Amino acid sequence: MADSSRSISRHRRQRNARRHQARILAMQILYEAEMTGHSTSEILVRTRNQGGTPDETLDYANELLTGIRARINDIDAEIETAAPQYPIENIAPIDRAALQIALFEILFGEDVPPRAAVNEAVGIAQDYGGDASARFVNGVLGNVIDRRHPESSRKR
């Protein structure tokens, strides 16, 4: 029985690591798409063709990007509601991408706990964004969580 739980735990850690890499890849693709005008699907195909990225990572990045494209109006409306003083077009591209990824997972994902999505987005903002990015992303997502998922709300 102990071997079985270790195997499940190892599998979960590997899946989470692949998803972490997929979120970073999705953020990079969203950023490149905004900067170059190329479509996210075109960038993802090019990335897949270059090789070196595991299929599972590419598949989850594709799931995120496809979902974000399909729900972009809903996702951006959530951002605007949570941060009305920041017009969506004025939010730094990396911060906006981190928010869009997390909000897709929070609002439309099936198996990512809201706080895990927030933690991932804050980490991406901290690693790739500006000095205030992590705090901004955390504040916006915290506002959404407080409204949409009070059971997952931060402790105050």
C-alpha positions as semicolon CSV with decimal commas, in nm:
position;residue;x (nm);y (nm);z (nm)
1;M;0,000;0,000;0,000
2;A;0,284;0,242;0,079
3;D;0,434;0,185;-0,267
4;S;0,099;0,266;-0,425
5;S;0,064;0,598;-0,240
6;R;0,425;0,688;-0,323
7;S;0,355;0,615;-0,689
8;I;0,041;0,832;-0,685
9;S;0,229;1,109;-0,506
10;R;0,515;1,093;-0,758
11;H;0,266;1,096;-1,046
12;R;0,091;1,402;-0,898
13;R;0,424;1,585;-0,854
14;Q;0,520;1,509;-1,216
15;R;0,179;1,626;-1,343
16;N;0,206;1,946;-1,138
17;A;0,558;2,012;-1,269
18;R;0,439;1,963;-1,630
19;R;0,146;2,197;-1,568
20;H;0,377;2,457;-1,413
21;Q;0,592;2,448;-1,726
22;A;0,280;2,462;-1,945
23;R;0,159;2,776;-1,765
24;I;0,495;2,943;-1,822
25;L;0,486;2,839;-2,189
26;A;0,128;2,969;-2,223
27;M;0,232;3,301;-2,068
28;Q;0,525;3,328;-2,309
29;I;0,302;3,249;-2,605
30;L;0,037;3,502;-2,498
31;Y;0,312;3,761;-2,460
32;E;0,467;3,683;-2,799
33;A;0,125;3,690;-2,966
34;E;0,060;4,036;-2,827
35;M;0,403;4,168;-2,921
36;T;0,416;4,023;-3,273
37;G;0,054;3,987;-3,378
38;H;0,106;3,616;-3,451
39;S;-0,173;3,383;-3,342
40;T;-0,124;3,174;-3,031
41;S;-0,195;2,857;-3,229
42;E;0,074;2,949;-3,485
43;I;0,327;3,009;-3,206
44;L;0,233;2,682;-3,033
45;V;0,274;2,484;-3,357
46;R;0,616;2,639;-3,411
47;T;0,711;2,557;-3,051
48;R;0,595;2,197;-3,095
49;N;0,791;2,166;-3,420
50;Q;1,110;2,295;-3,257
51;G;1,104;1,998;-3,022
52;G;1,243;1,973;-2,673
53;T;0,916;2,033;-2,490
54;P;0,730;1,727;-2,360
55;D;0,399;1,652;-2,532
56;E;0,212;1,664;-2,200
57;T;0,340;2,018;-2,139
58;L;0,246;2,128;-2,491
59;D;-0,097;1,965;-2,457
60;Y;-0,179;2,147;-2,133
61;A;-0,048;2,477;-2,275
62;N;-0,274;2,419;-2,576
63;E;-0,569;2,349;-2,346
64;L;-0,503;2,674;-2,160
65;L;-0,459;2,882;-2,476
66;T;-0,765;2,733;-2,646
67;G;-0,975;2,791;-2,335
68;I;-0,852;3,146;-2,292
69;R;-0,927;3,228;-2,657
70;A;-1,277;3,081;-2,624
71;R;-1,352;3,267;-2,298
72;I;-1,143;3,583;-2,337
73;N;-1,441;3,818;-2,300
74;D;-1,550;3,652;-1,974
75;I;-1,195;3,640;-1,841
76;D;-1,118;4,003;-1,924
77;A;-1,452;4,110;-1,774
78;E;-1,346;3,942;-1,447
79;I;-1,017;4,133;-1,454
80;E;-1,199;4,462;-1,518
81;T;-1,444;4,392;-1,234
82;A;-1,164;4,299;-0,993
83;A;-0,939;4,593;-1,092
84;P;-1,166;4,866;-1,233
85;Q;-0,896;5,132;-1,195
86;Y;-0,676;4,943;-1,446
87;P;-0,814;4,927;-1,800
88;I;-0,735;4,585;-1,943
89;E;-0,526;4,730;-2,228
90;N;-0,307;4,916;-1,974
91;I;-0,215;4,607;-1,773
92;A;0,138;4,488;-1,848
93;P;0,126;4,198;-2,098
94;I;0,292;3,948;-1,864
95;D;0,061;4,041;-1,576
96;R;-0,242;4,015;-1,805
97;A;-0,128;3,674;-1,935
98;A;-0,072;3,542;-1,580
99;L;-0,419;3,668;-1,484
100;Q;-0,584;3,516;-1,791
101;I;-0,426;3,176;-1,732
102;A;-0,523;3,170;-1,365
103;L;-0,874;3,296;-1,430
104;F;-0,932;3,035;-1,697
105;E;-0,829;2,765;-1,449
106;I;-1,032;2,917;-1,164
107;L;-1,350;2,986;-1,358
108;F;-1,355;2,712;-1,619
109;G;-1,101;2,449;-1,515
110;E;-1,213;2,126;-1,361
111;D;-0,928;2,007;-1,145
112;V;-0,713;2,301;-1,033
113;P;-0,791;2,435;-0,686
114;P;-0,839;2,814;-0,698
115;R;-0,558;2,883;-0,451
116;A;-0,319;2,668;-0,657
117;A;-0,403;2,872;-0,968
118;V;-0,341;3,194;-0,771
119;N;-0,009;3,068;-0,637
120;E;0,106;2,969;-0,986
121;A;0,006;3,307;-1,134
122;V;0,177;3,499;-0,854
123;G;0,492;3,293;-0,909
124;I;0,488;3,365;-1,282
125;A;0,435;3,737;-1,218
126;Q;0,717;3,738;-0,964
127;D;0,959;3,556;-1,195
128;Y;0,873;3,730;-1,524
129;G;0,691;4,054;-1,443
130;G;0,786;4,387;-1,294
131;D;0,854;4,482;-0,934
132;A;0,487;4,517;-0,839
133;S;0,353;4,240;-1,064
134;A;0,320;3,966;-0,803
135;R;0,133;4,193;-0,562
136;F;-0,096;4,320;-0,839
137;V;-0,176;3,970;-0,969
138;N;-0,235;3,842;-0,616
139;G;-0,469;4,134;-0,541
140;V;-0,675;4,092;-0,857
141;L;-0,705;3,715;-0,820
142;G;-0,776;3,745;-0,448
143;N;-1,065;3,978;-0,531
144;V;-1,204;3,725;-0,779
145;I;-1,163;3,437;-0,533
146;D;-1,336;3,637;-0,259
147;R;-1,634;3,698;-0,489
148;R;-1,654;3,370;-0,680
149;H;-1,514;3,110;-0,441
150;P;-1,554;3,238;-0,085
151;E;-1,485;2,888;0,047
152;S;-1,131;2,921;-0,096
153;S;-1,093;3,279;0,016
154;R;-0,772;3,399;0,176
155;K;-0,762;3,427;0,550
156;R;-0,773;3,789;0,658
